[in-house]
Amino acid sequence: MLRVERLPEGSLTELAWDGLRVMACRVGEVVRLFSEDQREWTDAFPAVVTALRALSTSSFALEGFVCAFDKARPSFERLQAHVAGRARPRLMFACSDLSHHAGDDLRAESPRTRRDAMARMLRDAREPLALSGEGTMESLSAMAAALGAPGVIGRATEGLFLLPNDAWAKLPLSPPAAVTNADKVMYPRDALTKRDLFAYYRDVSSILLPYLRDRPVVAQRWPDGIDQFTWYQHRLPPKAPDYLRSIAIAPRERRFVIDDVEGLLWMVNQAALTFHGWMSRTEALGEPDWLMLDLDPPEGTPFDAVVVVARAVRTMLELLNLPSVPKTSGQKGLHVLVPLAKGHRAPAVQTFAEKLATAVARTLPGQVTLEQAREARRGRIYLDYLQGFAGKSLVLPYSLRAVDGAPVSTPLRWDEVRPGLDPRAFTLRTLRDRLDRFGDLAAPLLSNGVELDRVRVPTRP
């Protein structure tokens, strides 16, 4: 049995969950998660961020434990596996204390007052948010023993966990990005407005940003909807806010970079629908993070034909022991990406990609071509390997496309890449439920990649 200590009168007792203790801070549409050492965890728990953003209260600071479950018991090992992208356990954010609420500082209030305010705020909360249970020291000690929890917390006013005062200055306290002309119709046949686009990118921002951040960006803008004029925004827009930055890619060439949710939503408010990102980051523009093969079918090709080629690409990659992530282009094609270790130069990546594409084309000569000229493809699927140069970009995961239905470039499981796969099923309206169910399937692209110089592609069939 756990040791029971005497607590000051007025204290509350609750479980000390076997998880990561964090402070969740929200200002407007911006939500961020910090641990006690001020490390940020926002990108690691998108489901928690989405649920916190869905609360009706738009400004608060909330303490709790992020837990991952192994069957019915919290497991810190499963939580570590989730953060590393190796597992998708059921998560819970056990909310335990509220220090700021709707502009009010509650730190001087009693534990009971803070607890009651938190319970009201969480009344309509959705998973994985939960109100951490309270009880007597004896009952909670028994529960902790049954769950394998570390112990019991006695919460008095002087024991409240708070970030240091100077840390609050680092939180996003600037006015949150807002949508203007919200009722402007962007997808006329789907009745989707600018408000819908803004809400989509707000909700997926914590998952999209790791792929967008610290890369030169090309934003495709449709100020009057997808049926009207479009252009590609390469440079920093006029009157851009301070949280968008510009970098030099050549002596007289600059590109802009989006590093945070404020910058993303500002661009969405400028009618940016699609985000193309370089495959390299700003500190090493000549070193791509990924190798990509782009499966580009001719118009009218059944998607099942694309699936056949994609499966052949995967078979070749498996023979070479190379990890990969497939994703829809959001239009008629499919992308296959291989995560690379740091230090690969773009010409070497392209040379390897050419060998890989050539090997695949040999296995399907009547279905695959490496010819760039459209007239030379003769109805075959173009396997584009020319994506390794500095300056080449790809449609980033979770980016919208300007096509009827509002499709999204969507990462897939390989077992989904089979006959009957319909890329039109992944849309602005369906993606959030898919993320809740599967999480970020592109996450392996953010982990340590492979070293291509250790791999030999077969040169003969």
C-alpha positions in Angstrom: 0.0 0.0 0.0 1.2 3.5 -0.7 2.2 5.7 2.2 -0.4 8.2 3.3 0.7 11.6 4.5 -1.3 14.2 6.4 -2.3 17.1 4.1 -3.3 20.7 5.0 -7.0 21.3 5.5 -8.7 22.3 2.2 -6.4 20.1 0.1 -7.7 17.9 -2.7 -6.4 14.4 -3.4 -6.2 12.8 -6.8 -4.2 10.2 -8.7 -0.7 10.9 -9.8 -1.0 9.4 -13.3 1.8 7.4 -15.0 2.2 9.9 -17.8 3.7 13.2 -18.9 2.8 16.2 -16.7 2.1 19.2 -18.9 0.6 22.7 -18.8 -1.9 23.2 -21.7 -2.1 26.9 -22.7 -4.7 28.3 -25.1 -5.1 31.8 -26.4 -7.7 32.1 -29.1 -7.1 29.3 -31.7 -3.5 28.8 -30.5 -2.9 25.8 -28.2 0.5 24.8 -26.9 1.6 22.1 -24.4 4.6 22.5 -22.1 6.3 20.2 -19.5 7.8 21.5 -16.3 11.2 21.8 -18.0 9.6 24.2 -20.5 9.9 21.6 -23.3 7.1 22.0 -25.8 5.0 18.9 -26.7 2.3 20.4 -28.9 3.3 18.4 -32.0 3.4 15.1 -30.1 -0.2 15.1 -29.1 -2.4 16.5 -31.9 -5.6 14.8 -30.6 -5.2 16.6 -27.2 -4.6 19.9 -29.0 -7.7 19.4 -31.2 -9.9 18.6 -28.2 -8.6 21.6 -26.2 -9.2 23.8 -29.2 -12.8 22.5 -29.3 -13.6 23.8 -25.8 -15.9 26.8 -25.7 -13.5 28.7 -23.5 -10.9 30.4 -25.7 -8.3 31.4 -23.1 -7.0 29.2 -20.3 -4.0 27.4 -18.7 -4.7 23.9 -17.6 -2.5 21.4 -15.8 -2.8 17.6 -16.3 -1.1 14.3 -17.3 -1.0 12.9 -20.8 -1.3 9.1 -20.5 -1.2 6.2 -22.9 -2.9 3.0 -22.1 -1.8 -0.6 -22.4 -5.2 -2.3 -22.2 -6.7 -0.8 -19.0 -3.5 0.4 -17.4 -1.6 3.6 -18.0 1.9 2.8 -19.4 4.7 5.3 -19.7 6.4 2.9 -22.2 3.4 3.1 -24.5 3.5 6.9 -24.2 7.2 6.8 -25.2 6.3 4.6 -28.2 3.6 7.0 -29.2 5.9 10.0 -29.1 8.5 8.0 -31.2 5.8 7.1 -33.8 6.0 3.3 -33.0 2.5 2.9 -31.6 -0.9 4.4 -31.6 -2.2 3.7 -28.1 -5.4 5.1 -26.6 -4.5 8.5 -25.0 -6.0 10.4 -22.2 -5.3 13.9 -20.9 -6.2 13.8 -17.2 -7.0 17.4 -16.3 -6.1 18.2 -12.7 -5.9 22.0 -12.2 -6.8 25.3 -13.7 -4.6 28.3 -13.1 -6.0 30.8 -15.7 -9.5 30.9 -17.2 -11.1 33.4 -19.6 -8.7 36.2 -18.6 -8.9 35.5 -14.8 -5.9 34.5 -12.8 -7.0 31.7 -10.4 -3.7 31.0 -8.7 -4.8 32.7 -5.5 -8.1 30.8 -5.4 -8.7 27.7 -3.3 -8.1 24.3 -4.8 -11.9 23.7 -4.6 -12.7 26.9 -6.5 -10.2 26.0 -9.2 -11.4 22.5 -9.4 -15.1 23.5 -9.8 -14.2 26.1 -12.5 -12.2 23.4 -14.4 -15.1 20.9 -14.1 -17.5 23.5 -15.6 -15.1 24.2 -18.5 -14.7 20.5 -19.3 -18.4 19.7 -19.1 -18.7 19.2 -22.8 -15.1 18.1 -23.4 -14.5 15.3 -25.9 -11.9 12.5 -25.8 -9.0 12.3 -24.9 -9.8 15.0 -22.3 -11.0 13.8 -18.9 -11.4 15.3 -15.5 -8.9 13.6 -13.2 -10.8 11.8 -10.4 -10.6 12.9 -6.8 -11.4 11.1 -3.6 -10.1 10.2 -0.2 -6.4 9.5 0.3 -7.3 5.9 1.2 -9.5 5.2 -1.8 -7.1 6.8 -4.2 -4.2 5.0 -2.8 -5.9 1.7 -3.4 -6.8 2.8 -7.0 -3.2 3.8 -7.6 -2.0 0.4 -6.5 -4.5 -1.3 -8.8 -3.6 0.8 -11.8 0.2 0.8 -11.2 0.1 4.6 -10.8 3.0 6.3 -9.0 0.9 7.6 -6.1 -1.5 10.2 -5.0 -1.2 14.0 -5.2 -2.4 16.3 -2.4 -3.2 19.6 -4.1 -2.9 22.7 -1.9 -2.7 26.3 -3.1 1.0 26.5 -2.4 1.6 23.3 -4.3 0.2 24.4 -7.6 2.4 23.6 -10.6 3.1 26.7 -12.6 5.5 27.7 -15.3 8.0 30.3 -14.1 6.7 33.9 -14.6 9.2 34.6 -17.5 7.8 31.5 -19.3 4.4 33.2 -19.7 6.0 35.8 -21.9 6.9 33.0 -24.4 3.3 31.9 -24.9 1.4 33.1 -27.9 -0.3 36.1 -26.4 -0.5 38.1 -29.6 -3.9 38.5 -31.1 -4.8 35.1 -32.8 -5.2 34.9 -36.5 -8.7 35.6 -37.7 -10.5 34.9 -40.9 -11.9 37.8 -43.0 -14.5 37.5 -45.7 -15.4 34.2 -44.0 -18.5 33.6 -46.2 -16.6 33.8 -49.5 -17.3 30.6 -51.4 -14.1 28.8 -52.3 -15.4 25.4 -53.5 -18.7 26.4 -55.3 -20.0 22.9 -56.0 -19.2 21.8 -52.4 -20.6 24.9 -50.7 -17.3 25.3 -48.8 -16.3 28.8 -47.7 -13.2 30.5 -46.6 -14.4 29.8 -43.0 -14.4 26.1 -43.7 -10.8 26.2 -45.0 -9.6 28.3 -42.1 -11.2 25.8 -39.6 -9.7 22.8 -41.4 -6.1 24.2 -41.3 -6.6 25.4 -37.7 -7.6 21.9 -36.7 -4.8 20.0 -38.5 -2.1 22.7 -37.8 -0.3 20.7 -35.1 0.1 17.8 -37.5 0.9 19.7 -40.6 3.4 22.1 -39.1 6.2 19.6 -38.6 6.3 19.1 -42.4 5.9 22.8 -43.2 8.2 24.3 -40.6 11.7 25.5 -41.5 11.2 24.8 -45.3 10.9 27.3 -48.2 7.3 27.3 -49.1 5.3 27.9 -52.2 1.7 28.7 -51.4 -0.9 28.3 -54.2 -3.6 31.0 -53.8 -7.2 31.3 -55.1 -8.5 34.7 -53.9 -11.9 34.2 -55.7 -12.3 30.4 -55.4 -11.1 27.4 -57.3 -12.8 28.3 -60.5 -11.0 31.6 -60.8 -7.4 32.9 -61.3 -4.7 31.3 -59.2 -1.0 32.1 -58.6 2.0 30.7 -56.8 3.3 32.8 -53.9 7.1 32.2 -53.7 8.2 35.4 -51.9 7.1 37.0 -48.6 3.7 38.7 -49.3 3.5 42.5 -48.9 2.5 43.6 -45.4 3.2 40.1 -44.0 3.3 39.9 -40.2 6.5 39.5 -38.3 5.8 35.8 -37.6 6.4 35.0 -41.3 10.1 35.1 -42.3 12.1 35.2 -45.4 15.3 33.4 -46.2 17.9 33.8 -49.0 18.2 30.8 -51.4 20.5 32.6 -53.8 22.3 36.0 -53.9 19.2 37.7 -55.3 16.5 35.1 -54.5 14.4 34.8 -51.4 11.6 32.5 -50.3 9.3 32.7 -47.3 9.0 30.2 -44.4 6.0 29.3 -42.2 7.0 28.2 -38.7 3.9 28.4 -36.6 0.1 28.3 -36.6 -0.2 32.0 -36.7 1.7 32.2 -40.0 -0.2 29.2 -41.5 -3.6 30.8 -40.7 -2.5 34.2 -41.9 -1.7 32.6 -45.3 -5.0 30.7 -45.3 -6.7 34.0 -44.8 -4.9 35.3 -47.9 -6.7 32.4 -49.8 -3.8 30.0 -49.8 -5.3 26.6 -50.3 -2.3 24.4 -51.2 1.1 24.4 -49.6 4.1 23.1 -51.5 7.3 22.7 -49.4 10.9 22.1 -50.4 12.2 18.7 -49.5 15.1 20.3 -47.7 15.2 22.6 -44.7 16.7 26.1 -44.4 19.9 25.0 -42.7 20.8 22.6 -45.5 19.0 23.5 -48.7 21.0 21.1 -50.8 20.3 18.1 -48.6 16.7 16.7 -49.1 15.1 14.9 -46.1 13.2 12.6 -48.4 13.5 10.6 -51.7 10.2 10.8 -53.6 8.8 8.9 -56.5 5.8 10.6 -58.0 3.3 8.3 -59.8 1.7 10.5 -62.4 -1.0 8.7 -64.5 -2.5 10.1 -67.8 -6.0 11.5 -67.7 -8.6 8.9 -67.5 -6.4 6.2 -66.0 -8.2 4.0 -63.4 -6.7 4.5 -60.0 -6.3 0.7 -59.7 -3.6 1.0 -62.3 -1.8 3.5 -60.1 -2.1 1.0 -57.2 -0.4 -1.7 -59.3 2.6 0.5 -59.9 2.7 1.7 -56.2 2.7 -1.9 -55.0 5.7 -2.7 -57.4 7.5 0.3 -55.9 6.9 -0.9 -52.4 8.1 -4.4 -53.3 11.3 -3.0 -54.6 11.8 -0.9 -51.5 11.1 -3.8 -49.3 13.8 -5.9 -51.2 16.2 -3.1 -50.4 15.0 -2.8 -46.8 14.0 0.8 -47.2 11.1 2.3 -45.2 8.5 4.2 -47.1 5.3 6.2 -46.7 2.7 6.4 -49.5 0.4 9.4 -49.8 -2.2 10.6 -52.2 -1.3 13.6 -54.2 -4.7 15.0 -53.6 -5.5 14.8 -57.3 -5.0 11.8 -59.6 -1.5 10.5 -58.5 0.3 8.9 -55.6 3.6 9.8 -53.9 6.0 7.3 -52.3 8.5 8.9 -49.9 11.6 7.4 -48.3 13.0 9.2 -45.2 16.7 10.0 -45.5 19.4 10.4 -42.9 21.0 13.8 -42.7 23.8 14.6 -45.1 22.5 13.3 -48.4 23.3 15.7 -51.3 20.6 16.3 -53.8 22.5 14.9 -56.9 23.2 11.6 -55.1 19.6 11.3 -54.1 18.4 11.9 -57.7 20.9 9.3 -59.0 19.6 6.7 -56.5 16.0 7.6 -57.3 16.7 7.1 -61.1 18.1 3.7 -60.4 15.1 2.8 -58.3 12.6 4.0 -60.9 14.5 2.2 -63.7 14.3 -1.0 -61.8 10.6 -0.6 -61.2 10.0 0.3 -64.9 11.7 -2.9 -66.0 9.2 -5.0 -64.0 6.2 -3.2 -65.6 7.4 -2.1 -69.1 3.9 -1.8 -70.5 2.6 0.2 -67.6 5.4 2.5 -66.5 7.5 5.0 -68.3 10.3 7.4 -67.3 9.7 9.6 -70.3 9.2 13.3 -69.3 7.6 14.3 -72.6 3.8 13.6 -72.4 3.5 12.5 -76.0 6.2 9.9 -75.5 4.4 8.2 -72.5 1.8 6.5 -74.7 -0.8 6.0 -72.0 1.7 4.7 -69.4 2.1 6.0 -65.8 5.0 8.4 -65.5 7.3 7.5 -62.6 8.9 10.8 -61.9 12.2 10.5 -60.0 13.4 14.1 -60.7 12.5 15.5 -57.3 15.8 15.5 -55.5 17.2 18.8 -56.7 17.3 21.9 -54.4 14.3 24.0 -55.3 12.0 21.0 -56.0 8.9 21.0 -53.9 6.1 18.6 -53.2 2.5 19.1 -52.0 2.9 18.6 -48.3 0.9 16.0 -46.3 -2.5 17.2 -45.2 -2.6 20.1 -47.8 -5.8 20.8 -49.6 -6.1 20.7 -53.4 -8.2 23.0 -55.6 -10.4 20.3 -57.0 -14.1 19.6 -56.5 -14.7 17.7 -53.3 -11.8 19.5 -51.5 -9.4 16.5 -51.6 -6.4 16.4 -49.2 -3.0 15.0 -49.9 -3.3 12.1 -47.4 -0.7 9.7 -46.0 -1.8 6.1 -46.2 -1.1 2.7 -44.7 0.4 0.4 -47.2 -2.4 -2.1 -46.6 -4.8 0.6 -47.9 -3.0 0.7 -51.2 -5.0 -2.0 -52.9 -7.6 -2.3 -55.7 -10.6 -0.1 -54.9 -8.7 2.7 -53.2 -10.4 5.9 -54.0 -8.3 9.1 -53.3 -11.4 11.2 -53.5 -12.5 9.7 -50.1 -9.9 11.8 -48.3 -11.3 15.3 -48.1 -11.6 18.4 -45.9 -14.8 16.9 -44.5 -13.3 13.4 -43.7 -9.7 14.1 -42.7 -10.2 15.1 -39.1 -12.0 11.8 -38.3 -9.3 9.9 -40.0 -6.6 11.6 -38.0 -8.5 10.9 -34.8 -8.6 7.2 -35.8 -5.1 6.6 -37.2 -3.0 9.6 -36.1 -0.3 10.9 -38.4 0.6 8.1 -40.8 3.4 10.2 -42.3 5.3 10.4 -38.9 8.1 8.0 -40.1 9.2 10.8 -42.4 10.1 12.9 -39.4 12.3 10.3 -37.7 15.8 9.2 -38.5 16.0 8.0 -42.1 18.2 5.6 -44.1 21.7 6.0 -45.5 21.4 5.4 -49.3 25.2 4.7 -49.8 24.7 1.4 -48.0 22.0 0.3 -50.5 22.6 -1.3 -53.9 19.7 -1.2 -56.4 19.7 -4.1 -58.8 20.7 -3.1 -62.4 19.3 -6.2 -64.1 15.8 -7.8 -64.0 
